[in-house]
Amino acid sequence: MMEPQIRQFKGRAREAINNRNLQSALAKLSSGFPARRQQAAARLPEFEALRDEARAIKDHVLENLDIYLERYETAVLSAGGQVHWCVDAEAARAKILEICEAAGAKTVTKSKSMIGEEIAINEHLQAKGVTPVETDLGEYIIQLRDEPPSHIIAPAVHLTMDQIAETFRTHHEELDPSRVLDEPRKLLEEARAQLRDQFIAADVGLTGANMLIAETGSNVLVTNEGNADLTYSLPKVHIVIASLEKIVPTLEDAATILRVLARSATGQEMSVYTTFCTGPRREADTDGPEEYHVVLLDNGRSKLIGTEFREILRCIRCGACLNHCPVYQTVGGHAYGWVYSGPMGSALIPGLIGLDESSTLPHASTLCGQCESVCPMRIPLPRMLRSWRQKQFETKRSGIFARAALRAWAALALRPGLYRLAMGLGIAGLGALGRQRGRFAWLPMAGGWTAGRDFPAPTGDTFVGQWHKGARGDASGAWRRKQDS
């Protein structure tokens, strides 16, 4: 499994904030995907109803996961494929290598797969003499740079165009060094030319799966580049690697989820390529693999079923929560230190590898609720992050200072009179001290805020104090007078 480096989150986050190239790239992300998602949702009147339906589909599957997994296996076998059950990353790596060796594979083309990253399959194959070739443009770029993906759907979103051009100049040494690479299309065409021969020469194609359909034994591939179609259809062997929760019952259910997937991810009505693969090539087929293998991975998922964190298994990896998260937009994906990032990663990773390794992630959130509001599966991510924080507190995994601060806060919050007195004194004191400049460049215990921006000085009473005085304006004052009468 990919070695987690989550304990360095705070240091990585500081580095990310000071990285100008990264900040420039993240600024484009935060202004792009969120706006397109909002526009796509607005164009579909039934979008919110579809979210409810998609959530119900996944909840039903999780309640009956064993049944649908068995149905899926039966359908795959009927179509001529094979299913391999793998309890952890080591078992999945071993099975994939076994299939590759049986096929005499020297080269494996890959379409983007977060499960592949989770089990570090590229490193494993390379160590055994099999060359993996990433075919998604973003994944191809970061493979050249020997970096992990920084986003679920946009692996190279952390890079600027100049950085990508420099990467291509470094690795495509046989091309004219004076060539101009100043437009995205030129970069795309160069990558396409480099990958064309790799597609044709590959012995095995390895893909992920956006969904696995129990009714037909199909796996669903969703891309905007068509690379997954070439990856599965040209080699003699197609290996699908997917985690258990990717199951959906029927083709109709898959269609429902597809209607919210692309809209939530990239703001498209539908991704450019949506492909349903079912078993190996049949006699009348003109192309397709001769062998079809599905590697089903658990790797900690089954232990989440029946817990308060089960709902994270509804995730369809659209990336909407990352695109809208103020923390992710500030530090990017690499700061999180493992395969998954953003709110969904902070909620999922502790369940997969434990709180000891991932204790910083539940705190990598402002709990603003944006992630839940845009999640197509309505996953209650803020509630899960609070639950992980609570478990940290209960098991004494958080620091002594943090636990003492929480106890002090609880003592105040449970005593409204004392709380209002403390807040009133604090605001009055800060207001008096900051009256001249109107802000503070530094405050004790607020260095995380004042390091990047000034803290505004209070200019009035507390909210509750103003409410009682009717100082919130005519509407609130009228409402209060109505209640009092």
N, C-alpha and C positions, 0 to 999 in steps of 0.2 A: 504494500500500500504506500502511496505517496507519503513521504515523511512530513508530518505536521510541524510547522514552525510558528504555532499560534502564540506561544508564550512571549514572542518578540513583538506582539501587536503594537504596543505603545511606541516602541522605538521605530518600527516600520511606519507607523502613522505619522510620526514627526518628520521622518525622511520624506514621506509622500507630500506633506504640506509644503515642504521647502523645495520640491522638485518642480521647476517652472514648466518643463515640457509636459509633465503629468498633469499639472493644473490646467494647462492650456487644452489638453485633450479631454479632460473631464468636464470642462466648461461647455464644450460642444455636446457632450453626452447629455448633460442636464437640461440643455435647451432643445434637444432634438427628439429623442424617444418619448418623453412625457407629453410634449405638445401633439405629436402624431397619434399617440394613444387616445388622448382626449378627443381629437377630431374624429378618429375612427369609431369610437364609442358613440359619439353624438350622431353619427350617420346611421346608426342601427337602433331603432326605437326599442327593440326587444333585448338590448345588450344586458341590462340588469337581470331580466328574467332568465337569460341564458346562463348567467353566472350562478344563479340559484340552482338551475337544472344541472349544470356541470358539477357543482358542489355535491348535490344529491347523488349523482352517478358515482363519484369517487367514495363518498361515505358508504354507499351500498356495497361497493367492491371491498372496502376495507373490513366491513362487517362479515363478508363472505369470501375472504381472500383465498382460503384453501380450496373452496369449490371452483372458483374461476381459474385458479392456477392449474388445477387438474383438467378442467375443460380445455384450457389453452394447450396443454401438453398433448391431449388426445387429438386436437385439431391439427397441431403441427405434425404429429406422427402420421396422421391420415393423409397429409399433403406431401409426405415423403421426407420430411425434415427430422432433425434430432434435437432433443432438449437435454441440457446438462445443468444439473442443480449444484450450485456452489455456495457453500456456507460463508466463505470469506474471500478476501482478495487473493490470498495465496492459492486457494483452490481454483479460482477463476483464471489466474495467470497460468497455472499449470495446465488447465484444460485447453486454453487457447493455444499455448505452445505445442501441446500434443497434436492438435488438429493441424497446425501449421507444419509440423515435422512430418506428419503422415502424408501431407500433400507435397512434401519436398519443397516447401516455400522458401524462397530467398528474399522476396519482397512482399510486403503487405501494405496495400493502400488503406487509408482510414478516413472515414468522414467523422465530423466532430462528435465526440462522445464524452460527457462528463464522467460517466462510469469508467471509461478507459483511463481518464486522468486519476480517478479515485484509486484504481488498483495499480497505477503506474505501469501500464502494459507496454508502452513504448520502450521504457528503460529495460524491462524484462526481456522483450524480444531482441533488442539490440545486443544485450549481454549474451544471448544464445545464438548469435550469428544471423538473425533475421532482421532485415531493414524495414522499419515502419516509415511510411510516407504520409504525412498529413495532407489532405487535399482541400479542406476548407481554407479559403484564402487567409483568414485571420490565424487559424491554427498553423498553416504553412509558414507564415511570417514568424510566429513565436517559436516554432520548431527550429528555424534557422538561427534564432537568437538564443536558443536553449533557455526559454522562459516558460513558466506555466501560464495558462489563460488568466486574464484579470476580470472576465465577465462571462456569464453563462452563454449569451448569444453573440457577443462581440468580443472574441478572445483577445484582440489586439487594440482594444479601444484606448488603452493607455499610451499608445504611440502616436506621434505626429507623422505627417506624410514625409517630412524630411528624414526622420529616423528610419522609416520603412525603406525609403530610397537608398539610404546609406547601407542598410542591411542587404539589400539586393546587390548593390555594387560590390560588397565584401564577399558574398557567396556565389554570385553568378560571374565568376572570373573570366569565363570564356567569351563574354559579351563585350562589346565596345565600351571601354571605360568612359568615353566622352558622351555617351548617349544621354538624352534628356529624360529625366523622370520627375516631371513637375506636375503631373496630373494623375488622379486616381485611375483613369482608364489605361494609361501607359503602364502603371504598376500592375494592374489586373492582367493586361495582355502579356506582360513578361512572365508573370507567375503561371498563366495558362499554358504558355509555350513550354515552360520548364516541366510542367506536370503531365503534359500530353503523353509522352513516352512512358511515364511511370504508370499511368492507368492501363496502358496496353500490356506492359511487361509484368504486372502484378500477378502473383500466384494465388493470393488470398485477399479478399476484401473484408474489412472489419467495420461494421457500422454500429451505432447506438440504435435507440428506438424511442420515438416520442410517445408511442403507445403500443401495447400488445393487445390484440383483439381475441378474446376467448372464443367467440363464435366461429371464427374462420382460421385461427392460427396465424394471422397476418401480423407483421410489424409495420408501423407507420413511420415514414421518414419525411421530415419537413425541412427543406432548405431553400435558400434563394439563389444558389449557384449551380445546382444540378450535379454537384460532385458526388453526392451520396448515390445517385442513380448509376453513375459510372463505376463507383466503388463496388456496388453489389452485383452489377450485371455483367461486367467484363471478366473478372477472374473465375476460375473453376469452382472456387469455394467461397461461400458467403457465411461469415460469422456475425451473428447479432449478439451484442452484449447489453443487458438491461437489468435493472433492479426489479424486485418483485412487485412493487406497487404500481408499475407502469400498465398493469392490466386494466382493460375496460371490457364490459360484457359483449357489446354488439357493434356492428358497423354504424348503426344510427347513433349510438353513444359517442363513438369516435368523431362523427360529424359534428355533434353538438360541441364537443370540446375544441375541435378545430376552429369553430366560429369565434371562440374567445381567445384562442392561443395567439394567432398572428396579430390580432387587434391589440392585445395586451403587450406583446413583445416589441413589435416594430411599427405598429400603427397601420398595418396592411389588412385588407379584407381577408386575404389568404396569402400564404407564402407562395413564391413563384413555382416551386416544385413540392407537391404533396404526393408521396408514392406509397402504395400498399404492396408489400412483398409477402408472398405466400408460398413457402416451400421452394424446392429446387426447380430447375427447368423441366417442363413437361415435353412429351414427344413432339407436340405440334408447335412448341415455342421456338422462335428464331434466335433468342438469346437468353441469358440468365445463367446462374451457377449450376454446376452439376451436383454440388452438395450444399445443404442448408443446415446450419447449426445455430441453436439459440443457447447462450450461456446466461442462465438466470442467477442473479447475485442477491444474496441476503445482506451480508456484511453489516449486521446490526439493526436492519429494518424491523425484523419480526419482533424484537424485544420492545419496540415502541408501540406496537399494537396493544390496545388495552390500557394504555397510559394516557395521561393528560396531554402528551405530545403526539398522539396519533395523527392529529390533523395535519401535521407537517408533511405526511405522506400523500396528501392531496396535491402537492406541488407538481406543476407541469413544466417547470424550468423555463418560464417565459422571460424572467428577468425584470418584470415590472417593478418589483419591490426594490431592486438595486437602482433602477433608473430614477426612482422618486426619493430615495433615502438620502437625507442631508449628510450622513456620515460617509456612506459610500461615495457620494459626489465629491467629498473632500479628500478622502484618502485612497480611493480606488480599491481594486480587488486584491492586489498582492499583499497589502498590509494585513489581511486576515490570516495569511499563513497556511492556508490549505486550499483544497479544490473549490469549495463553495464559499461565497462571500455575501456581503450585504445582509439584510434581515433574515432571509431564508437560510443562509449559511450559519448565522449566529444562533438560529433556533434548531437547525438540524445537526450540526457538528457535535454539540455536547451529547446528543443521543447516540451518535455513532461511535465516538471515541472516548467519551467520558468527560466530566467536568474538570478533572485534574489537569488534562491537557489543554482544555479550552476555556478556562475560567474567565478570561478577559472578554470573550465574545458576547455574552449576554449583556455586557455593559456598553458594547459598541453600538448604542442606539439612543436616540433622544426620546423614544417612546411617543413620537409625535402622532403616530397612527396612519401616516401616509401609506405605508406598506400594506396594511390591511385594507385600506380604502380602495386601492387599485388592484389588489390581488384578484385574478379572475376566479379563483377557487375559494375566495373569502376566508383564507387561513388567518386565524387570530394571532398574528405574529407578536404584537406587543404583549398580549397575555402570556404567551409562551416564554418570552424573554423575562418577564417579571417572575414567572414560575421558576426558571433556571436561577435567577438571582436569589429567590427565596430558598431554593435548595442549597445554594452556596452558603447562605447565612446559617441555615439549620445545621449543615454539616461542617461548619467552621472552616470552609475553604477560602473565604474572604479574609482580608487582613484584619488585625486587631483594631486599627484605627477606623476602618470602614464599618465594622460591627458596632463600635462605640458610637460612631456618628449616627448610625441608623437607630440605635437604642435611644439616643438623645432626641432625635427627631420624633420617634414614636411617643416618647414621654410628653413632648409638647403637643403633638397632633391629637392625642387622646384626652387632652385637657383644654377644651376650647378657650376658656377664660385666660389661662396662662399663655396659650398660643397667641391670642390676640394682643395680650400685653407685651409679649416678647417682640412680635412683629411691629407693633406700634412704636416701641422704643427704638427698635433697629432702624425703621424707616425715618423716624424723627432725627435720629443721630446722623444717618447717611445724608439726609436732606440738608441738615445744618452744615455738615462738613463739605458737601459738594455744592453749596449755594453759589459760590463765586464762579466756578468754572462750568458747573452743570454736568460734570462727568468725572470719572475716576480713571486715571491711567494705570493704577495698581490698587488692589485690595487684598488683604490677607485671606488666604484660603480660596481665592478666586483667580489664581494665576492662569489657569487654563482658559479663562475668558479674556482677561486683560492682556494676555500675551499677544493676542491678535486684534483686539478692538477695545475701545474704552467702555466702561460700565456706566450707564446713565444714572445720574443722581435722582433720587425720588423727588417729585415736585408736589406731592399731595399726601393725603391720608391713605390708609390701606383700602383695598377694594370693599371689604366688609364695612369699614368705617364710612366710606363714601356712600355705600348702599343705604346704610341706616340714616344718613343725612339727606337722602334723596338727591345726591350730587351727581348721579349718573345721567342726568338729563330728563327731559319731560317724559319720555316713554317709560323709563324705569321708575321715575317718581310716581307717575300716574298708576303704574302697575302696583307699586307698593301701597299707595293710598287705597286702591281698590281692594287689595288683600286685607288691609287693616280694617276696612269698613265691613 
